[in-house]
Amino acid sequence: MEITELADLLIKGTGETLYMTLVSTFIAYVIGLPIGIILNITDKEGICPNKAVNIVLGVIVNIIRSIPFIILLVAIIPVTRFIVGTSIGSTATIVPLTAAAGPFVARMVESSIKEVDPGVIEAAQSAGASPIQIIFKVLIPEAKPSLIVGSTIAVTTILGYSTMAGFVGGGGLGSIAINYGYYRYQTDIMMVTVVLLVVVVQLFQEIGMRITRKTDKRIN
Amino acid sequence: MPLVKINDLSKTFHTANGDVHALKNIDLSIEQGDIFGIIGLSGAGKSTLVRCINFLEIPTEGTVYFEGKDLKSLTHKELLKARQSMGMIFQSFNLLEQRTAIKNVCFPLEIAGVNKKDAEKRARELLKIVELEDREKSYPSQLSGGQKQRVAIARALSTNPKVLLCDEATSALDPNTTRSILALLKEINETMGVTVIIITHEMSVIEQICNKVAVIDKSRIVEVGSVKDIFANPKSDMAKQLIIPQNIVHSLENYSTMRIIFDGLSSYEPVIANLIMECRVPANIMYANTKDVNGVAAGEMIIQIPVDSVDKVSGYFERIGIKYKEEM
């Protein structure tokens, strides 16, 4: 393989990986953030305790989280076909990635919100704040630094999942590593993709930590 | 009409280890303009009681009236509105960590739907009252404990509440800071007419600013009245325990112990020196805690005198108008 050809391949792969990871993370948060908040506030210590809602949501989240990703990937192929029209390529991979990451994100959000000092919530209640006002003016803003740390962990985890999707034609760096490195024994190409993945993870981690440091007003 | 009236209130928590009766048959009346202290040891139920006043805890039985309205009869929306007329401050300050001082003070105004410009104007006025106008852009982590409590006070007052509930508000502060926070609460009570309800386990807090006090022991109110009366003549065991200094070395043989209370006598009068000279008794001072408050002596002293001179000494105290009690 020509060096320029290889470079094109790797650039395209990196692009696909970033695309899958970021879009899946975004959709996972659209789904997981509200679920995480509902899990937190319906808890018996929460601001709107509701045992039924809490248990039902909790069980659903746990069930999806216990399915190994590689199995989930194959199991929901019909759903993927229905939504995207195909089960191959990076856009198709977004569906199983989101399905796996949504519940994971929900739990991350739940635990971040749980870190908010109950005393601060009580102070808001004593000022006459409604549950909705507490969610948007207290829980989310006060948990923001922790939510950002959580999203950094989520994005790197989802990146890891996306490479696994390479086994079923998911596209991105994972596919390149598997197709060239695993099936064709081209260890050098596999090494390069792994290095690229390390670089991407490092980048996400660094960006996440910088944003956290900037937003958190507790450390000065 | 009392501002806050509590009728036969009880609160029971159902826990895994059985029912916990936090409050039993509480009756209290708090008038507009009072600085009302509620004192008791930890676990007596006082924090639960203050949370029943703004319905952060819903009483199991009994009624809470605020401005004549039965809080139980209010809809959820009306209750939230009523809470805007009740400010609250806490032992651990409970400021929003991710907001600046001024944004913290704005918080209850945002909740009440006040527009941003008016809210900030009001917040600046309040920060000025609590003497923190130069720290409006500071985050809580950049402020000391006393400063945080001042911000919390400004926040609690932002919506012009009728009453300020203080839950152990000075318990996390050092003695000097405690004094300055209490002085601020008194000033707010006098200048803004805000009724103050103070929960504490420290008698010194009650002495310094309260006009009325309720003593709470094992979930019940055991004594209630003016601070002056209860301080001079505590009746319940708990009030005695809180007011009369414990662990005093007792009983020299043939000596009897007397507790004398200063409230209103000129602090320039040398009471003990005169006692010794006039009655010719060897008075032994066991404990003294007296303060000069604007030229008036306040506080108490415990002395021991020979048993046979008790009548003489009592007569002397009566003549010069000092309250005393033969104790122990």
Interface residues (C-beta under 8 A of the other chain):
Chain A: D117 G119 V120 E122 A123 A124 Q125 S126 A127 G128 A129 S130 Q133 K137 V138 P141 E142 K144 P145 T215 D216 K217 R218 I219 N220
Chain B: N54 L56 L80 K81 A82 R83 Q84 M86 G87 M88 F90 S92 N94 L95 L96 E97 Q98 R99 F107 P108 E110 I111 A112 Y139 P140 S141 Q142 A152 R155 A156 T159 L165
